[in-house]
Amino acid sequence: MTSFKIKNVKQFMGKFLNSEAFDSFLVEEASISTYNTFLIDGRQNRDFYTTEEWEDKEIRPYDFSEWKTLRPVCYSLIRGRRTPGSFKFVLHLIPDYVPSILKGGDTGITPQQIKALVLTVRYDGTGLTLITGTSLHTFLPDKSADELWDKAMARFLDRREIEYQ
């Protein structure tokens, strides 16, 4: 697990909310505190879909909603003259991208062992921090999956010209 302290919050939020920069993620949960606290459970709601739609991988390819779908909703809750008191987004890298992250190292870890590569975006009113995490289906004796994810996230931020410490 690594923390990336974002140097320019306004610049980050522009890329996070107004571009496709983070569209390779799914939303597990979101919490936005403005005039109310808004909680979003990113798990797709079974009751909303017909049985055919629920089982159709073209309509519903993931258990969680894609960031690109929820991004406009979150933007509408955050935008305005006043800065939110706080927010937190728990994102998962879309599973299709996990094999390319694992290729970055010489490990025996398979994509099937990775439950999720997690990115938590947290703003507490004073600063914004990104925290990486790895959720596994099984115990792994080493931290190579974490290290690969941390390095991949640093490259991800660098490519998008997001400054961090």
C-alpha positions as CSV (number, residue, x, y, z in Angstrom):
1,M,0.0,0.0,0.0
2,T,1.3,3.4,-1.0
3,S,0.0,6.9,-0.4
4,F,0.3,9.5,-3.1
5,K,-0.2,13.0,-1.7
6,I,-1.6,15.1,-4.6
7,K,0.2,18.5,-5.0
8,N,-2.5,20.3,-7.0
9,V,-6.0,19.3,-5.9
10,K,-7.8,21.5,-8.4
11,Q,-5.8,20.1,-11.3
12,F,-6.4,16.5,-10.1
13,M,-10.1,17.1,-9.7
14,G,-10.3,18.5,-13.3
15,K,-8.8,15.3,-14.6
16,F,-10.7,13.1,-12.3
17,L,-14.2,14.6,-12.9
18,N,-13.9,16.2,-16.3
19,S,-11.9,13.8,-18.4
20,E,-11.6,10.1,-19.3
21,A,-8.4,9.9,-17.3
22,F,-9.8,7.5,-14.7
23,D,-12.3,5.6,-16.9
24,S,-10.3,2.4,-16.5
25,F,-11.8,2.1,-13.0
26,L,-15.0,0.7,-11.4
27,V,-16.7,2.3,-8.4
28,E,-17.0,0.2,-5.2
29,E,-18.3,3.1,-3.2
30,A,-18.3,6.8,-3.0
31,S,-19.0,9.3,-0.2
32,I,-19.3,13.0,-0.9
33,S,-20.0,15.5,1.9
34,T,-21.4,18.8,0.8
35,Y,-24.7,20.2,2.1
36,N,-25.6,16.6,2.7
37,T,-23.5,13.4,2.7
38,F,-24.2,11.4,-0.4
39,L,-23.3,7.7,-0.3
40,I,-23.1,5.7,-3.5
41,D,-22.9,1.9,-3.4
42,G,-21.2,1.0,-6.7
43,R,-22.6,-2.6,-6.7
44,Q,-25.1,-2.9,-9.5
45,N,-28.7,-3.4,-8.3
46,R,-30.0,-6.9,-9.3
47,D,-33.6,-5.7,-9.0
48,F,-33.2,-3.1,-11.6
49,Y,-32.4,-5.6,-14.4
50,T,-34.4,-8.3,-16.0
51,T,-32.8,-11.8,-15.7
52,E,-31.6,-11.6,-19.3
53,E,-30.0,-8.2,-18.8
54,W,-28.4,-9.3,-15.5
55,E,-26.7,-12.3,-17.3
56,D,-25.8,-10.4,-20.4
57,K,-22.1,-9.5,-20.2
58,E,-22.5,-6.8,-22.9
59,I,-25.1,-4.9,-20.8
60,R,-23.6,-5.6,-17.4
61,P,-19.9,-6.7,-17.8
62,Y,-18.9,-6.0,-14.1
63,D,-20.5,-6.3,-10.7
64,F,-19.6,-2.6,-10.0
65,S,-20.6,0.4,-12.1
66,E,-17.9,2.0,-14.3
67,W,-16.5,5.3,-13.2
68,K,-17.3,6.8,-16.6
69,T,-21.0,6.1,-15.8
70,L,-21.0,7.6,-12.3
71,R,-18.5,10.4,-13.0
72,P,-21.2,12.9,-14.2
73,V,-23.3,12.1,-11.1
74,C,-20.4,12.7,-8.8
75,Y,-19.4,15.9,-10.7
76,S,-22.9,17.3,-10.2
77,L,-22.7,16.7,-6.4
78,I,-19.2,18.2,-6.1
79,R,-19.4,21.2,-8.5
80,G,-20.3,24.6,-7.1
81,R,-18.7,27.6,-5.5
82,R,-17.9,25.8,-2.2
83,T,-15.4,23.0,-1.8
84,P,-16.8,19.8,-0.4
85,G,-16.0,19.2,3.3
86,S,-14.7,15.7,2.3
87,F,-15.1,12.9,-0.1
88,K,-13.9,9.4,-0.6
89,F,-14.0,7.1,-3.7
90,V,-13.0,3.5,-3.5
91,L,-12.2,2.4,-7.1
92,H,-11.1,-0.9,-8.6
93,L,-9.1,-1.2,-11.7
94,I,-11.2,-2.9,-14.4
95,P,-10.2,-6.6,-14.3
96,D,-9.3,-6.6,-18.0
97,Y,-6.2,-4.4,-17.1
98,V,-4.9,-6.6,-14.3
99,P,-2.8,-9.0,-16.6
100,S,-0.9,-6.0,-18.0
101,I,0.0,-4.8,-14.5
102,L,1.2,-8.3,-13.5
103,K,3.4,-8.4,-16.6
104,G,5.5,-5.6,-15.2
105,G,7.2,-8.0,-12.8
106,D,8.7,-11.5,-12.8
107,T,6.3,-13.1,-10.4
108,G,4.2,-16.3,-10.4
109,I,1.1,-14.3,-9.6
110,T,-1.8,-14.9,-11.9
111,P,-4.7,-12.5,-12.6
112,Q,-7.1,-15.1,-11.1
113,Q,-5.4,-14.6,-7.7
114,I,-6.2,-10.9,-7.7
115,K,-9.6,-10.0,-6.5
116,A,-9.1,-6.2,-7.1
117,L,-6.4,-3.6,-7.5
118,V,-7.9,-0.8,-5.4
119,L,-7.4,2.9,-5.5
120,T,-8.9,5.1,-2.8
121,V,-9.2,8.8,-3.5
122,R,-9.6,10.7,-0.2
123,Y,-10.1,14.4,0.4
124,D,-10.3,15.5,4.0
125,G,-10.8,19.3,3.5
126,T,-7.1,20.0,3.7
127,G,-5.5,17.7,1.1
128,L,-6.1,14.9,-1.3
129,T,-4.4,11.5,-1.1
130,L,-4.5,8.5,-3.3
131,I,-4.0,5.1,-1.6
132,T,-3.3,1.9,-3.4
133,G,-4.3,-1.5,-2.2
134,T,-4.5,-5.1,-3.4
135,S,-7.4,-7.5,-2.6
136,L,-6.5,-11.1,-3.1
137,H,-8.6,-14.3,-3.5
138,T,-5.8,-16.2,-1.7
139,F,-2.9,-15.6,0.6
140,L,0.3,-14.7,-1.1
141,P,3.6,-14.9,0.9
142,D,5.2,-11.8,-0.8
143,K,4.1,-8.3,-1.6
144,S,5.1,-8.3,-5.2
145,A,1.5,-7.7,-6.4
146,D,1.3,-4.6,-4.1
147,E,4.7,-3.4,-5.5
148,L,3.6,-3.9,-9.1
149,W,0.3,-2.0,-8.5
150,D,2.2,0.9,-6.7
151,K,4.6,1.2,-9.6
152,A,1.8,1.0,-12.2
153,M,-0.1,3.8,-10.3
154,A,3.0,6.0,-10.3
155,R,3.3,5.6,-14.0
156,F,-0.4,6.2,-14.5
157,L,-0.2,9.5,-12.6
158,D,3.0,10.5,-14.4
159,R,1.5,9.9,-17.8
160,R,-1.5,12.1,-16.9
161,E,0.9,14.8,-15.5
162,I,-0.6,14.6,-12.0
163,E,2.0,15.8,-9.5
164,Y,2.3,13.9,-6.2
165,Q,4.7,13.3,-3.3
